[in-house]
Amino acid sequence: MLRSLLIAVAFALVPLVAHADHRTEDMTGKKELGMENCPSAVQGAVTQVTNTKDGVVVTVIAKDGKAEREIRRRAQIQEEVSNQPARGAIEHTGTGTGSGRYGYCPGAMRHTKLEARDVPGGSQMTVRAAQKSDVAKLQQRAKERAEALRVRQ
């Protein structure tokens, strides 16, 4: 009886898995931790993603001075994390660990380098793909993640 039920459930889920779109495949992780190192997750932050020839520019700004400082602090953490040689060796926890393969932060992406600089109201992060073949995927994922955060806020 239990086996039959499990088989029925598995077959019921097949259409859901077969029709799952790419927008959700990398947006997993401990979102309940509040993405404490993601500039885009700061309360009141507005994120804009612009394509470049080798990646994206993620601009995150806020009108509130406290939010602006927090955006800049988090952008600096993102830059430091992206330059760690063992970046993907630690599981994604929502606290700045992991490769960037999973998660919701538009600037934290797998196989990239990130440079942050202060701009009026927040920070601008230039995210470059490590390989030319990954540029389109990086651009798509960054925009999808930014949109998912807009819907969340």
PADODREN-823954 format. One record per residue (C-alpha): residue number from 1; x, y, z; residue in three letters. Coordinates in steps of 0.001 Angstrom, whole numbers, plus 524288, in hexadecimal, padded with zeros to 5 digits. Layout:
BEGIN
[NUM,[X,Y,Z],'ALA']
...
END
This chain:
BEGIN
[1,[80000,80000,80000],'MET']
[2,[80AB8,8098C,803EB],'LEU']
[3,[812AE,805F5,7F7F8],'ARG']
[4,[80707,80877,7EF12],'SER']
[5,[804E3,8159F,7F57A],'LEU']
[6,[81329,81977,7F3AD],'LEU']
[7,[812E0,8156F,7E562],'ILE']
[8,[80666,81D38,7E33A],'ALA']
[9,[80C67,82940,7E994],'VAL']
[10,[818C9,827D4,7E174],'ALA']
[11,[810FA,8273A,7D4E2],'PHE']
[12,[808D1,832D4,7D909],'ALA']
[13,[8152F,83AE1,7DAD9],'LEU']
[14,[81B0F,83763,7CD9C],'VAL']
[15,[81370,841EA,7C630],'PRO']
[16,[81794,84C16,7D01E],'LEU']
[17,[825DC,8488F,7CEBB],'VAL']
[18,[824F3,84748,7BFF4],'ALA']
[19,[81ECD,854BF,7BEB8],'HIS']
[20,[8271C,85BBA,7C8DB],'ALA']
[21,[82D19,8677A,7C26F],'ASP']
[22,[83B5F,86B5C,7C344],'HIS']
[23,[8385C,8774F,7CB72],'ARG']
[24,[836E1,86F4B,7D7BA],'THR']
[25,[84176,86511,7D604],'GLU']
[26,[84C1D,86D6A,7DC16],'ASP']
[27,[8439A,8757C,7E53C],'MET']
[28,[84418,86CA0,7F0F6],'THR']
[29,[84A75,86D85,7FE1B],'GLY']
[30,[847F7,872BC,80B8D],'LYS']
[31,[84062,87ED7,807C7],'LYS']
[32,[83AE7,87EE8,8158A],'GLU']
[33,[84836,883B4,81A39],'LEU']
[34,[844BD,89087,813AF],'GLY']
[35,[84FED,8904D,809EB],'MET']
[36,[857A2,8980A,813C9],'GLU']
[37,[86301,89A91,80A89],'ASN']
[38,[85B4A,89E23,7FE64],'CYS']
[39,[85AB8,8ACC6,7FB62],'PRO']
[40,[84DF7,8AAFB,7F3F3],'SER']
[41,[8475C,8A566,80014],'ALA']
[42,[84929,8B1D8,80810],'VAL']
[43,[83BF5,8B79F,80BCE],'GLN']
[44,[838DC,8C2A0,80237],'GLY']
[45,[84348,8BE94,7F84C],'ALA']
[46,[84086,8BFF4,7E9CF],'VAL']
[47,[84864,8B72C,7E0CB],'THR']
[48,[84B32,8B969,7D270],'GLN']
[49,[8525B,8AF82,7C9FE],'VAL']
[50,[85902,8B40A,7BD81],'THR']
[51,[85FCF,8AAF8,7B3E8],'ASN']
[52,[86E00,8AD17,7B035],'THR']
[53,[87632,8A5E7,7A62D],'LYS']
[54,[87BDB,89CD2,7B08B],'ASP']
[55,[8711D,89C67,7BACB],'GLY']
[56,[8686C,8A60D,7C1ED],'VAL']
[57,[8689D,8B245,7CA13],'VAL']
[58,[85FCB,8B127,7D5EC],'VAL']
[59,[85C90,8BE78,7DB85],'THR']
[60,[85617,8BE84,7E8DD],'VAL']
[61,[851B3,8CB52,7EEDB],'ILE']
[62,[848BF,8D044,7F98F],'ALA']
[63,[84400,8DD9F,7FDD9],'LYS']
[64,[8466B,8DB3B,80C48],'ASP']
[65,[85446,8DDF7,81124],'GLY']
[66,[8545E,8D223,81A24],'LYS']
[67,[8501E,8C93F,80EF2],'ALA']
[68,[85A78,8CF55,80620],'GLU']
[69,[8652C,8CC00,80FED],'ARG']
[70,[86001,8BE24,81166],'GLU']
[71,[85F96,8BC39,80297],'ILE']
[72,[86DCF,8C083,801B6],'ARG']
[73,[871CF,8B7A2,80CF4],'ARG']
[74,[86B58,8ABE5,806B4],'ARG']
[75,[870E3,8AF03,7F937],'ALA']
[76,[87E82,8AF05,7FF22],'GLN']
[77,[87BDF,8A1A0,80517],'ILE']
[78,[8774C,89CAF,7F7D1],'GLN']
[79,[883F0,8A160,7F1BD],'GLU']
[80,[88C1C,89ABE,7FC3A],'GLU']
[81,[88487,88DFA,7FB14],'VAL']
[82,[885B7,88DBF,7EC36],'SER']
[83,[89487,88E41,7ED6F],'ASN']
[84,[895C9,882D0,7F6ED],'GLN']
[85,[89CA7,87740,7F0A8],'PRO']
[86,[8945C,86D28,7F807],'ALA']
[87,[887D0,874A5,7F5A0],'ARG']
[88,[87F8F,868CC,7F215],'GLY']
[89,[88515,85F90,7FC47],'ALA']
[90,[87B69,863DC,806C3],'ILE']
[91,[86CD9,86101,80575],'GLU']
[92,[863F3,86C7F,8022D],'HIS']
[93,[85DEF,87183,80ED5],'THR']
[94,[858A1,87EF6,80B5A],'GLY']
[95,[8639F,8851F,81344],'THR']
[96,[86DB3,8870B,8088E],'GLY']
[97,[8726A,87920,806BD],'THR']
[98,[87193,870A7,7FAB4],'GLY']
[99,[8751F,8722C,7EC7A],'SER']
[100,[869EF,87AE3,7E82F],'GLY']
[101,[86437,86F7E,7E0A8],'ARG']
[102,[85833,86FF9,7E952],'TYR']
[103,[85168,87B3D,7EFD4],'GLY']
[104,[84A1E,887A5,7ECB1],'TYR']
[105,[85455,89255,7ECD4],'CYS']
[106,[85608,8986D,7DF44],'PRO']
[107,[86473,89B60,7E185],'GLY']
[108,[868AB,88E58,7E739],'ALA']
[109,[86A77,88554,7DBBA],'MET']
[110,[87222,87904,7D91C],'ARG']
[111,[87EB8,87A12,7D13F],'HIS']
[112,[87F6F,888D3,7D20C],'THR']
[113,[887A6,893BB,7D795],'LYS']
[114,[8813E,89F74,7DDAF],'LEU']
[115,[88670,8AD31,7DF96],'GLU']
[116,[87EBA,8B6BA,7E7F2],'ALA']
[117,[87F71,8C567,7E826],'ARG']
[118,[8779F,8CFA7,7EF52],'ASP']
[119,[86DD6,8D7B8,7E7B3],'VAL']
[120,[8646A,8E209,7ECBD],'PRO']
[121,[85A3A,8DAB6,7F4A3],'GLY']
[122,[8611E,8CDA4,7F543],'GLY']
[123,[86A15,8C504,7ED57],'SER']
[124,[86CB5,8C09F,7DF92],'GLN']
[125,[871BD,8B2C9,7DDD9],'MET']
[126,[87822,8AEB1,7D12F],'THR']
[127,[876A4,89FFF,7CFDB],'VAL']
[128,[87EE5,89971,7C562],'ARG']
[129,[87D7F,88B80,7C0A5],'ALA']
[130,[889CD,88345,7C1A8],'ALA']
[131,[88745,87DB5,7B41B],'GLN']
[132,[88188,88436,7A832],'LYS']
[133,[87816,878CD,7A688],'SER']
[134,[871DE,87C1A,7B3C5],'ASP']
[135,[86EBD,88A6E,7B0EF],'VAL']
[136,[860D7,88877,7ABD1],'ALA']
[137,[85D54,87F7A,7B70F],'LYS']
[138,[862D3,88933,7C0EC],'LEU']
[139,[85AF6,89434,7BACF],'GLN']
[140,[84E73,88C48,7BAE0],'GLN']
[141,[84FFE,88760,7C8D4],'ARG']
[142,[85388,894BA,7CE5B],'ALA']
[143,[84732,89AA8,7C897],'LYS']
[144,[83EB9,88F58,7CD22],'GLU']
[145,[8440E,89047,7DAE7],'ARG']
[146,[84204,89F00,7DB5F],'ALA']
[147,[83408,89D2F,7D6CD],'GLU']
[148,[83192,89280,7E0D8],'ALA']
[149,[8360F,89BD2,7EB8C],'LEU']
[150,[82D30,8A69B,7E66C],'ARG']
[151,[821A4,89D67,7E782],'VAL']
[152,[825F4,8994C,7F531],'ARG']
[153,[826F9,8A71F,7FAB4],'GLN']
END
